[in-house]
């Protein structure tokens, strides 16, 4: 159960500096915490609360609202199979049953070696590509049973470099130099919104 390590604490502080109100950095910090541990720990919730001047309850409330944030350990690869109507009509239920037998776990379960967690999920917004599968939120479209087996074998062998371990939101981290940032001013620090102050009023230009 870990707080941010030294490297990620520095990243967290940079993320917070982009926002005029610290609390606005909550979701990016939750992603950072999940990247570090693979899920969001209690200690991470407390650490984020300290960093953004909120209560742990407020951070927990945000964390538990979003399905993408996991509060318990999951496998290295989180396998989501959509069974909503479009995918269901094109064989998603059968694919899910196949995945259960292939991995040896039911939805919500994790393989004994900690490699795969299987989930039966709601619409993945790829209805034209049914049946759709996500692995660590990377899409795989129109997946057949044999293609699923190949995907699992490739992941086990480390041959799918486009799919990082669970928790990694992006392979390239955004970095915005201080001189390239927008004028992030807290609402309480200015009577005139920054975007309005930058532009002449309609009266002035008429």
C-alpha positions in Angstrom: 0.0 0.0 0.0 2.1 2.9 -1.3 2.1 6.6 -1.5 3.8 8.2 -4.5 7.4 7.4 -4.8 9.9 10.2 -5.3 9.8 10.1 -9.1 6.0 10.2 -9.2 5.7 12.8 -6.5 7.7 15.1 -8.7 5.4 14.3 -11.6 2.4 14.9 -9.3 3.6 18.3 -8.3 4.1 19.3 -12.0 0.5 18.1 -12.8 -0.9 20.1 -9.9 1.0 23.2 -11.0 -1.0 23.2 -14.3 -4.3 23.9 -12.5 -5.5 27.1 -10.8 -7.3 25.0 -8.2 -5.4 22.0 -6.9 -8.5 19.8 -6.6 -8.8 19.9 -10.4 -5.8 17.7 -10.6 -7.5 14.8 -8.8 -8.3 12.6 -11.9 -4.8 12.9 -13.4 -3.3 12.1 -10.0 -5.5 9.0 -9.6 -4.2 7.8 -13.0 -0.7 8.3 -11.8 -1.3 6.4 -8.6 -2.8 3.5 -10.6 0.2 3.5 -13.0 2.5 3.2 -10.0 0.8 0.2 -8.3 -1.6 -1.2 -10.9 -4.6 0.0 -8.8 -5.4 2.9 -6.4 -4.3 2.1 -2.9 -5.7 3.6 0.4 -2.3 5.2 0.9 -2.5 6.8 -2.5 -6.0 8.2 -1.8 -4.6 9.8 1.4 -1.5 11.2 -0.3 -3.5 12.7 -3.2 -5.9 14.3 -0.6 -2.9 15.9 1.1 -1.5 17.2 -2.2 -4.7 18.8 -3.4 -5.9 20.1 0.0 -9.0 17.8 0.1 -10.3 15.1 2.4 -9.6 11.5 1.6 -13.4 11.0 1.4 -13.6 13.5 -1.5 -10.8 11.7 -3.4 -12.3 8.3 -2.7 -15.7 9.6 -4.0 -14.1 10.6 -7.3 -12.1 7.4 -7.6 -15.1 5.1 -7.1 -17.3 7.0 -9.5 -15.1 5.9 -12.5 -15.0 2.2 -13.5 -11.5 2.6 -14.9 -10.0 3.2 -11.4 -9.5 -0.1 -9.6 -9.4 -0.3 -5.8 -8.1 -3.8 -5.6 -5.2 -5.5 -7.4 -6.0 -6.8 -10.9 -3.9 -8.8 -13.3 -1.2 -7.4 -15.4 -3.7 -7.5 -18.3 -7.3 -6.5 -17.7 -9.4 -8.2 -20.4 -12.8 -6.5 -21.0 -15.3 -8.2 -23.2 -18.4 -6.2 -24.2 -21.7 -8.0 -24.1 -24.1 -5.2 -24.9 -26.5 -5.6 -27.7 -24.4 -5.0 -30.8 -21.6 -7.3 -29.5 -24.1 -9.8 -28.1 -25.8 -10.2 -31.5 -22.4 -10.9 -33.1 -21.2 -13.6 -30.6 -19.9 -11.7 -27.5 -21.6 -14.1 -25.0 -20.0 -17.0 -26.7 -16.7 -15.2 -26.8 -17.0 -14.5 -23.1 -17.7 -18.2 -22.3 -14.7 -19.1 -24.5 -12.5 -16.7 -22.6 -13.7 -18.2 -19.3 -12.5 -21.6 -20.4 -9.3 -20.3 -22.0 -8.3 -18.3 -18.8 -9.9 -20.6 -16.3 -11.7 -17.8 -14.4 -15.1 -16.3 -14.3 -15.7 -12.5 -15.0 -14.2 -10.6 -12.1 -11.6 -13.3 -11.5 -7.8 -13.2 -11.9 -5.7 -16.1 -13.1 -3.6 -17.8 -10.5 -0.3 -16.4 -11.9 -1.7 -12.8 -11.7 -1.4 -12.2 -15.5 -5.1 -11.8 -16.5 -8.3 -10.4 -15.0 -11.5 -11.1 -17.0 -14.4 -8.6 -17.0 -17.8 -8.7 -18.6 -18.4 -5.0 -19.4 -21.0 -2.6 -20.8 -20.7 -0.8 -24.2 -17.2 0.0 -25.3 -18.4 2.5 -27.9 -17.2 0.3 -30.8 -20.5 -1.1 -31.9 -19.5 -1.3 -35.6 -16.5 -3.4 -34.6 -18.3 -6.1 -32.6 -17.5 -8.2 -30.8 -15.1 -5.8 -29.2 -12.5 -6.6 -26.6 -10.2 -4.3 -24.6 -7.0 -5.2 -23.0 -5.8 -2.5 -20.5 -8.2 -0.2 -22.4 -6.6 -0.9 -25.8 -9.1 -2.0 -28.4 -9.3 -5.2 -30.4 -12.1 -5.4 -32.9 -14.2 -8.2 -34.4 -12.5 -10.8 -32.3 -13.0 -14.4 -33.1 -12.3 -17.3 -30.7 -9.1 -18.1 -32.5 -8.0 -14.5 -32.5 -8.7 -14.3 -28.8 -6.5 -17.3 -28.2 -3.7 -15.8 -30.3 -4.0 -12.5 -28.4 -3.7 -14.2 -25.0 -0.7 -16.2 -26.2 1.0 -13.1 -27.5 0.4 -11.2 -24.3 1.9 -14.1 -22.3 4.9 -14.2 -24.5 5.4 -10.4 -24.4 4.7 -9.9 -28.1 2.1 -7.2 -27.8 4.2 -4.2 -27.0 1.3 -1.9 -27.8 -0.3 -3.1 -24.6 1.5 -1.9 -21.5 0.9 -3.3 -18.0 -2.4 -2.3 -16.4 -2.4 1.3 -15.0 -0.3 2.9 -17.8 -2.6 5.4 -19.4 -0.2 6.5 -22.1 3.3 5.6 -23.2 4.3 9.3 -23.6 3.7 11.6 -20.7 2.6 15.1 -21.4 5.0 17.8 -20.3 4.1 21.5 -20.7 7.0 23.9 -20.1 6.0 26.8 -17.8 6.3 29.4 -20.6 3.9 27.4 -22.8 1.0 27.1 -20.3 -2.3 28.9 -20.5 -2.9 31.6 -18.0 -4.3 29.4 -15.3 -5.7 31.8 -12.7 -8.0 30.7 -9.9 -11.6 32.1 -10.2 -11.2 33.8 -6.9 -8.1 35.7 -8.1 -9.7 37.7 -10.9 -13.0 39.5 -11.5 -12.7 39.0 -15.2 -12.3 35.5 -16.7 -8.9 35.1 -18.3 -10.4 34.2 -21.7 -12.5 37.4 -21.6 -9.7 39.6 -20.5 -7.6 38.5 -23.5 -10.2 39.6 -26.0 -11.7 43.1 -26.6 -15.3 43.5 -25.8 -17.9 43.8 -28.6 -18.5 47.4 -27.6 -14.8 48.2 -28.1 -14.7 46.7 -31.5 -18.0 48.1 -32.8 
